[in-house]
Amino acid sequence: MDPARRQLEQWDRDHVWHPFTPMQAYAAEPPLIIERAEGCFLFDLDGRKYLDGVSSMWCNVHGHHVPELDSALRGQLDRVAHTTLLGLANVPSIQLARRLVELAPSGLTRVFFSDDGATAVEVALKMAFQFWRQCPTPRREKTRFLSLGGAYHGDTLGDVSVGDLARFHHLFQPLLFPTLRAPSPYCYRCPLGLERKSCHIECVEVLVDLVRQNAETLAAVVIEPLVQGAAGMITAPDGYLRRVRDVTRECGVLLIADEVAVAFGRTGSMFACSQENVTPDFLCLAKGLTGGYLPLAATLTTDAVYEAFLGRPEEGRTFFHGHTYTGNPLGAAVALANLYLLDNEVFWSDLPGKIDRLRAHLQRLADQPHVGDVRQRGLMAGVELVDDRHTKRPFSPELRMGTRVCRLARERGVLLRPLGDVVVVIPPLAIELSLLDQLCDVLYDCILEGVREF
Ligand SMILES: *Cc1c(COP(=O)(O)O)cnc(C)c1O
């Protein structure tokens, strides 16, 4: 074996602690080391190519090594790589803020930059909390948050407090603030024991009642619009989000829309909220913001929220939160180029065809053995594998069925990453139909093969 490669493998084992990765199992096998990428393909050190079936952790939009994005980055590099946004401005972050405000649901006029999805949500939580202490008629008792079962909003302790993935977060319980929880609209395993065919979205009425009963102490409701991603691609029924907006508005509770995973075309429109005509009080953006190039996030909010933070410096109404690389010019420049590429009719007119094609492939899977449920919104989908289709009994976790299927896919040149036993498909939005077919054919074969002996 090439000594340089052997060295990299050894150093990866010796030093790199991978996120969300059981390291003992990881270190037991040779790592897959990516060296370069082109379009929807990643290439390892041997030049073997892999279709990027999960958009490099759900963030890639136009593919990799995109000439327009590369040159925006290079152009900015010739000027300056980084200057602080603390009390100082830079050109691309101003332009990006302006562009985001133009695109976002109207009324979202103020842009607070940070680095990741986790920080975008953390910022919204802290702003909402501080808002109620400083708004024209302060409501200091409004300190609590309501979120959904299965919610995932990032890994900071604030985000984990509003999150609800026991698998990831149970351990940290003693460090978290208490949060009100409404049932997830997980129709396949309805928390209320109902059937989507005959229900009236009673789960959202539980949320409505909770908001009404707790309006006095609720600062905000936090929600992943349309799709609860990390929970397993749980797609909410039509009208769910609208109802959440209506009740929060009625009760004077702020709405934080965590669009970290669903914005920038992922669910078929620029923002998921627009599909239900919703303007949240906070819109959290990250993953696709830079087209999948650099870490950059934004929390958009309204003039009403912003104005509660104004006053003479000594009044202490300032939002004392920020990150060293907040508003990084390289990130902002590439985000602007990403938005420029999204401002293209062909992109949007091609998208429904891709969404339909993915739907057709998923329908083919829906009747297969051990496929419990298929869920899709836009180019975002999950296939839930179960031991028993009739009782919906899950596979025993030791089988790691999701991981097993993704392993088979990797052998066939497709990179996927499961959420438990939900196999996730989130291709770059720029994927061509022929590659989408290829991806889905591999998915189909690997699911059938993966579950065959069970
Ligand atoms: C990924 C994700 C986050 C966290 O974003 P990071 O950039 O990984 O910190 C937050 N919310 C949702 C809905 C996500 O999918």
The ligand as an SDF file (V2000), in Angstrom:
LIG
                    3D

 15 15  0  0  0  0  0  0  0  0999 V2000
  -28.2500   19.7290   11.2190 C   0  0  0  0  0  0  0  0  0  0  0  0
  -29.3050   20.4250   11.9630 C   0  0  0  0  0  0  0  0  0  0  0  0
  -28.9980   21.3160   13.0010 C   0  0  0  0  0  0  0  0  0  0  0  0
  -27.5950   21.5340   13.4920 C   0  0  0  0  0  0  0  0  0  0  0  0
  -26.7930   22.1220   12.5100 O   0  0  0  0  0  0  0  0  0  0  0  0
  -25.2010   22.0270   12.6590 P   0  0  0  0  0  0  0  0  0  0  0  0
  -24.6890   22.8650   11.5430 O   0  0  0  0  0  0  0  0  0  0  0  0
  -24.8650   20.5700   12.5060 O   0  0  0  0  0  0  0  0  0  0  0  0
  -24.8550   22.5300   13.9950 O   0  0  0  0  0  0  0  0  0  0  0  0
  -30.0270   21.9970   13.6020 C   0  0  0  0  0  0  0  0  0  0  0  0
  -31.3000   21.8100   13.2210 N   0  0  0  0  0  0  0  0  0  0  0  0
  -31.6340   20.9620   12.2360 C   0  0  0  0  0  0  0  0  0  0  0  0
  -33.0680   20.8270   11.8520 C   0  0  0  0  0  0  0  0  0  0  0  0
  -30.6570   20.2260   11.5870 C   0  0  0  0  0  0  0  0  0  0  0  0
  -30.9800   19.3480   10.6270 O   0  0  0  0  0  0  0  0  0  0  0  0
  1  2  1  0
  2  3  1  0
  2 14  2  0
  3  4  1  0
  3 10  2  0
  4  5  1  0
  5  6  1  0
  6  7  2  0
  6  8  1  0
  6  9  1  0
 10 11  1  0
 11 12  2  0
 12 13  1  0
 12 14  1  0
 14 15  1  0
M  END
$$$$
